[in-house]
Amino acid sequence: QVQLAEFGGGLVQAGGSLSLSCTASGSIFNVNVMGWYRQAPGKQRALVATINTGGITNYADSVKGRFTISRDNAKHTVYLQMNNLKPEDTAVYFCNALIDSWKSYEYYYWGQGTQVTVSS
C-alpha cells in the first residue's frame, strides 16, 4: 500500500508565502516523478510543478519565478515553496507521484489535497 501525505495548506494574504510538503510511504520500490497540481472551484485540475529524480523541474507559466519545487529522494518527499502568492493561486493543491510499489505496476498516486487560500 502506498499513501501520499500532504502538509502546509492554509490562509495567507496576497504577497505572502506558504510551504507545502508531501511524503510518500508504504510498499515503495521506487518513486519517480513527483509534482503538485491544483484545482480551483469549478475548474479542472492543472499542473503547478513537477520534478524528476534527477532534479529536473517543470513549472506552469503562472507560477514561474514565484514557486520552487524540490525533493528529498531519501525521504520520498516533495516540497513546494510558494512566494508572492496571489488570490488566483487559491485552490486545493494535490501532491502527485509516479511510484513503483513492491506489489503493483507503477501508478500515479494522489494526495488527499490541501486548501490554499490567498486573500487580497
Secondary structure, 3 states (H helix, E strand, C coil): CEEEEEECCEEEECCCCEEEEEEEEECEEEEEEEEEEEECCCCCCEEEEEECCCCCEEECHHHCCCEEEEEEHHHCEEEEEECCCCHHHCEEEEEEEEEEECCCCCEEEECCCEEEEEEC
